[in-house]
């Protein structure tokens, strides 16, 4: 998984693809077709989902399920879904980034799952949402209604290439999690030892590119304690000290490097949309990178000989507790389907997201489950133990109806700071102005500030 960038998805092109996909139609043999769009579209993830689907079809012989890949849709870009909903060719179910669910719900693109949940409760089947991590359920709730069932989750850490660091003279014993998090200053000093340039001044090896991978604005902002939203004023807190401090950190950091040459380095060793087989850390080009548990499967599959370590994200001051944040995907039920198959789709959704369904997917992809009981299953969290333990203190992004737009604005302004086009405060003020305007149509509302994801024994 790489840093998400905004993509231009044309409405006309989206409509052309969508009309061919079909959805919710009666197929031959008297079976009802349920169409599932998935953004977990890499080969390993697709194979795991297909295995789950094959199992569901055995449990529900009256149903046939079509799995359609929908990769690369950027945060905040709902063009494909909007086109499908308006054209009544939407899928019956969609596996999508959980952080965008509330935005889609607020725009009227999703069916509420609450009636199905209540119907199950009335029938004595219990409340399915109680089986999942509460924070993940909360990310799919808007104005008292549930719009999603949480699927996987994840969190972020500092990963390092032991061989690269040791050759550079870095004492990797300091990175042992038993010693607690290193400071940002310590990370900078270690990374500087790794940096190498050729005779033309071009980077051939880099200690860390702090904004690459999961070095998102949110990662650094949360580390500094950002709140992101004020329920009293119904405003994004874009200019709060923690947010400005994050941009200031990166502004100062890039001043010690050469941004243009770093971008040239990334273009050569980490090109956009590169397959998972290509990564600077595999090639001994990176000393450190900020990434998540999903990459553990990539390390195993594509760099089995690489010796690496995992430790906490750096903190501002020595002795501070570690910090990270959790994200993930969720299953939703879009509006605008051809058939009236809501109840069937709901039954498919519950099986897709069952203990069996999550176990198959999580073990194959090195993702963490949101099905709470599975977090104690050694087979499911194998190779992800460090990340699973971090859930005890992991924060999550505040679910907002403009959350995906805020994410994109933060990335855009981070780029503006790195390029020297905006000062950190100018970047924060730009975000504040844009989000104030966007929130007017939704306020007043109360955002839910979730507790840490949950302790794992």
N, C-alpha and C positions, 0 to 999 in steps of 0.2 A: 504494500500500500504506500503510495506516494502522496505528497502534498497535493490537495485538490486545487485545481485551477478553474476559473470560470470559463465555460465553453459556450460558444454560440450555437444553439440548436435551432435551426430554422423551423418555423411552424409548418410551412408547406412540405418540407422534407419529412418532418415528423408525421404529418397526416398520411403521406404516401406509404410510409412503413407500417403505420398502424392499421390501415384498412386491410392490409394483407394478413395481419395477425389474427383478426377475428377474436371473439371472446364469448364465453358463456352460451355457446350454441349447442343445439342437440346434434350429436354425431350419430353415425351409423351404429346399428346394434342396440339402439335404445339407451345408450349411455349419455349422460350429460357431460359436456366438456367444460372444465374449469381452467381458465387461463391464469397463469402466474407470471408476472414480470419480476425479474430479480436483478438487483444491482450487485449482488455477490456473484459476479460473472466470470471469474478466473476459472481455468480448467479444473483445478482441484475442487473449488467450491461448487461448480456446476455438477461435477460427478457425484459429490456428496448429496446435493439436493435431489438429483435424479434417483439415487438409491432410496432416499426417503419417500419420494413420489411413488416409486415402484411398490414400496411397502404400503402406502396409503391406498393405492388402487386395489390391493388385495383386501384391505379392511373395508373398502367401500366399492364393491364391484359394479355399482351403478354409475360410477364416475370415471372419466378419463381426464388426465391432467396434462396440460401443455405448458412447458417451462420455456419462457422467452428471455433471452439475455438482453439487458438494458444497461450496459456499463457506461461509465464515463459521464454521467449526467452530473453537472456541477451543483454545489450547494446553491440554493436559491433559483435554479433554473428548472421550472416546472413546465416548460413548453410542451414536452411530449405528453405529459399527463393531462394538462389543460386541453390540448387538442383532442385527446382520446375521450375525455369526459364530455366535452361539448359535442363531439361527433357520435356519442353513444357507442363507442368501440373500446371502452376502457377494459382493462383486465379485471377478473373477479377478485384477484388478490395481488398485492405488490409488496415485495421485500425491498425496503428502502432505508436510507439513512434516517435513524430515529430522530435526529435533531431537526429534520425538516418536516416532521409529521404535523406539528402544531400549525406551522405556516400553511401547509396544505389543507388542514382542517379549517383554519380561519378563512381561507379562500373558498370554502364550500366544495372541495374536491373529494372529500372522504365521507363515507357513511359512519355514523356512530356505531360502535360495537356494544354500547351499554344495553340496548334492548335485548341483544342475544345473551349477554351476561346475566341479565335479570331473569330471562326466560329459563336459563339453565338453573339458576338458583331456585326459581319457583318449582322446577321439576325435581329438586333434590340433588342436583348434580354439583352443587357448590359453585364458588366464584373462582374461575380459572385464573384470574389475575393474582390471587393470593399465592400462586405457585412460583411467582417470579420475584426478582429483586425489586423492592419498592421504588427505588430511584428510577429504574428503567420503565416501570409502569407509569410513573409520574410524567416522564418525558413524552408520553403519548396521550396525555389528558388535557382537555381544553374546555373551560367553562362547565365543569361538572360532568363531562362526557368522556368516555374512553374511545380513542380512535385507533389504537394499535395494541398488538401484543408484542412485547419485547422479544427479540431473538438473541443475538449474541451481545457480548460486551468486550471491553478491552481497557487497557490503560498504558501509560507511557513511561519509558525509562531511558537511562543513558546506557547505550551498548558500546563496547569497545573491542577493537582488534588487538589481542594480546601481543601478537608478533610485531605489529607495527609500533606499538607503544614501547615495548622492551628494546627494540632496535634503536629507538629514539632516546633511550635513557630514562624513560618514565618508570617510576616505582609503582607498579600496578597493585601492590599490597594496600596502598592507600584507598583503592577503589572498592575494597571488600565492603559489602553492605553492613557487616558487623561494626564497621567504624562509623556508620551513619553517612549522610550525604556529604560530599565535598562541596566547597563553596564555588561560586561562579569564578572568582579570581583564581582559585586553584585549577579549575578546568581550563581557563584561558592560558595559564602558565604551562600546563601539560600539553595542550594543543599546539602551542607555539613551538614546542620542541619537535613536533612532527612535520611542520610545514617545510616543504622543499620546493625549489624553483630550478628551472633549467637555465642555460646560459642566456636565454632571451628574456628571462624574468617571468616565465610562465609557470604556474603551479604544476607540479607533477605529483605532489602528495600534500594533503591538507589535514590538519589536526581535527577540525570540526568546522562545518558551515552551520552556524547556530540557527539559521532560518530555514534550513533544508529538512526534508522528511517531516517529522512531527514537531519541528521547531516553529510551530504556529504562533501567531500573536496570543491566542488563548492560553497556550502552554506557559509562556513567560508571564502573562498577566495573572494567571491563577497562582503561579509561584510567588508572586508579590502580594497575593491576597485580594485580587480584584473581586468586586461584587457584581458588576455588569448591569444591574438594574435596581431602581428604587421604586418600591411599591407605593410609597407616599406621593411621589410626584408623577408616577407612571412614565418615567424617562429612563433610557439607557444612561449609565454613568460613564460615558466615554472619556470624560476628562478627569476621572478620579485619579489620585496619585499613583495607584498601582498600574493603571493602564499607561500613563505617561512614562512611568519608570521603565516599563517593558520596552517601549519604543526608544527611550533614551539609552538603555543598555545596548540595544542593537545598533543604534547610531554611533555610540562610542566604540563598539566592537568592530564595526565595518571600517571605521577610520584607521584602525591599526592594520587593516588588510587592504587588498586592492579589489574592489567590488567587480570591476569589469573583467579582471583576470580570473576571479573566482567563478564568475558566470561562464567564462570560456572553458574553465576546468570542468564545470558541471555539464556543459553542453557536450563535452567529449566523453566523460565517464558516467554521466547520469542523464542522458538525453530525455526529453519529455516523452511520456508514454512508453518508456523502456519496459521490456518484459522483465519479470521477476528474476530472470537468470542474470541480469546485468545490474550490478550495484557497485559503487566505489569501495564499499567496505569489503566485498568479496575479493576485489582486485588489489587489496592492500593499498588503496589510494586514500582511504579515510582512517583516522585514528579512532574517532568517536562519531556516533550519530544518535539522534533522538528518534526513537521508533517505539513500536508496540509489540505486544505478544504475538500478533499474527506473523511477524517476521521470523519467529522461531522456526516455523515450518519451512520458510524460504531458506534459512540458514542450513537446515537439515537436508533439504532437497537439492540446493544449488551450490552450497559451499560446505560440504560435509567435512572437509579437512581444516577449515578455518577454526582457530582457537579464539573464542570470544568470551567476554564476561558481560554481566548485566548488573547495573547498580542504580541507585536513586538518581533522579534529576538533581542538578546542583541547586544549592540554596544561596541566599544572599549573605548570611552570616553563619559562622561556625556554631554548631549546636542547635540550629533550628531544626524542627521536625521535617521529615520529607514531605513532598507534595507531588501529586499527579492528578490526572483527570481521566474519567471513563466515558467512552462513547459507545457506539454500536448501531445495529440495525433493528428494524421492527417490521412486522407484517401488518398491512393495512388493507382495507376494503374500499376501493375507489367507487365513486358514483359513476353513472353513465355507462353501465354494462348493458349489453343487448338483451340478455335474458333476466328473469327474476329468480336468481339462484342464490339469494343471500344466505338462506339457512344451510344449503349444501356447502357454500363457500366457507361459512363459519365452521362447519364440522371439519372441512379440509384444513382450515387454518389451525384449529386446535391440534390436529394430528401432526401437521407440519412442525408445530412449535411444541410438541410433546417432549417428554423426557427422552424417548427414543429418537425423535427427530433431531433434537438438539445434540444428543450424544454423538450421533453419526456425523453431523456437520462439524462440531467442535473438535472432535478427535482427529478428523481429517485435515482441518485447516489451522489448527493451533489458535482458535478463538476461545474466549471464555464464555460459558453459558450464563444466561440470566435465569434459567430454571434452577432455583436456589439449591435444591437437593443435589444437583450434579456438581456443585462446587466442592463437595466432599468426596467425589469419586476420583481416585488417583488416576484412573485410566483417562479421564476427560481432561484433567489439568496437567498431565504429564508433560514436562518441558516448559510449563508455564507457571510453575509453583511460585516464583518470585512475584509475578504479575498478579496471581490470584491473591496473595497475601496483601498486596498493595490496595486491594479493594476495601480494606478496613479503614483507609483514610482517603480514598480517591474522591475527588469532587466530580460533579457533572456540570455541564453547561446549563445555564438557566433557560428553561423552555420558554420561548417567546414567539409570538406570531410573526415577527420579523427576524427570527433568529438566524436563518440562513443568509438573509441580506446583511445582517450585522457581521456575520462571519466573513462574507466576501468584502465588505467595506474594510474590515480590520486587515485583511490580506493586502488589499489595494493600497491602503495607507502605509502598511509596513514597507511595501515596495517603494513608495514615494519617499519614505525616510531613508531607506538604503541607497536610493539614487540621489539623495541630497535635494530633492524637490520640495520637501516639507520638513519642518522641524518636528520633533515629537509632539509639541503642543499643537501645532497646526494640524497635524494628522488627527489628533484626538478631537479637536474642534470641528474638523470636517465631518468626522463620524457622528458627532453630537448633532450637528445641523441636519444631516441626512436622516438620522433615525428619529429625531423629533418630528420631522415632517411625516414620516411613514407611520408612526405610532398613533397619529391623530384618529385614524379610522377605527382603532381597536380600543383605545382608552375610554373609560377606566376598566382595568382588570387587575387581578392579583396574580403575580408570578409565584410559582412554587419553588422554594429553595430547598432542594433535596439534601438529606443527610448523606454521609458517606455510603458508598454502594453496599457495603456489608462485610463483616469480618469473616475470614475463612480460617478454620482451624487447621 
